[in-house]
Amino acid sequence: MKISGFTFLKNGQILGYPFIQSIQSVLPIVDEFVIALGPCEDETQKMLEAMNEPKLKIIHTQWNSKMKDRGYVYGQQKMIAQFNCSGDWVFYLEADEVVHEDDLQTIKSSMQKYLHDDEVEALVFDYLHFYGNQNSYLWSPGWYRRAPRILKNTIRSYAPDGLFWLVLEKNKIGRYPKAALVGATMYHYGWVRSEEQMNLKSKQVQQYWSKSHQSIDYSQIGQQIIKEFRGVHPEVMKNWLPDAFEVYHADPAYRLTRKEKKHQLMLMLEKFLGLELSKKHYKLVR
């Protein structure tokens, strides 16, 4: 069984992505790691080369600055990397996502288990979305709790905006992949980077969705969905995470938006009815 890791990247250093740590977290179980690397204005390429890692395969790409429709450029870049993967499974990581070393054997065992199960096309991770600092994560239906990150390389798939996969059963019809739970957690650190880096990222990203940048202030969120993390972070993240000694405190005067009020109602329904109402880009079959 061969496993290909992959991602796409542009200006990872100045935008505050822990992309080196992300890649390092899965290197023990992948046979290759493919990176679609766009034009960079920072040290991203040098940092990748300094890894001196024989499993890395860097593909230099261009980003279509004229394409502003719903993040399609991200889908293009994701698929450039995926199309260059040669494994039985492809393991996609966004540049701010990290796998815990304690989960590596579980992940590999799940791939082995479902390799010849034709009903299973993808493997789904549980998610921890860290927010504000390393001691805090978000728990709300507004923040997806599970997502597929591993896909069989024999599946006709594409990523319309880079955020999820669609499987093509017919030429013009796409559906979410049929999936099994991998039994492991993805650690998402995008909202732990500095506010300055997050705002810089937003300025660069929003153009690809035909949107204008809105200033990001981490404190403008409801305290109700911020939970204390009592686990242990992946070893590769120890030197990247800023020190923190308590749960992140939001602005107590913040007023929930209409959408956030809806999510609060959904949380209540989840609690009393035993449901899980966050967005799902997959169909569980195992």
Secondary structure, DSSP 8 states (H G I E B T S, - for coil): --EEEEEEESSTTTTT--HHHHHHHHTTT-SEEEEEE---SSSHHHHHHHT--TTEEEEE----TT--STTHHHHHHHHHHHHT--SSEEEE--TTEEE-GGGHHHHHHHHHHHTT-TT--EEEEEEEEEESSTTEEE-STTS-SEEEEEEETTS-EE-SSSSS-EEEEETTEEE--EEEEEEEEEEEEEETS-HHHHHHHHHHHGGGGT-------TT-S-GGGEEE--S---GGGTTTS----S-----TT----HHHHHHHHHHHHHHHHT---S--SSEE--
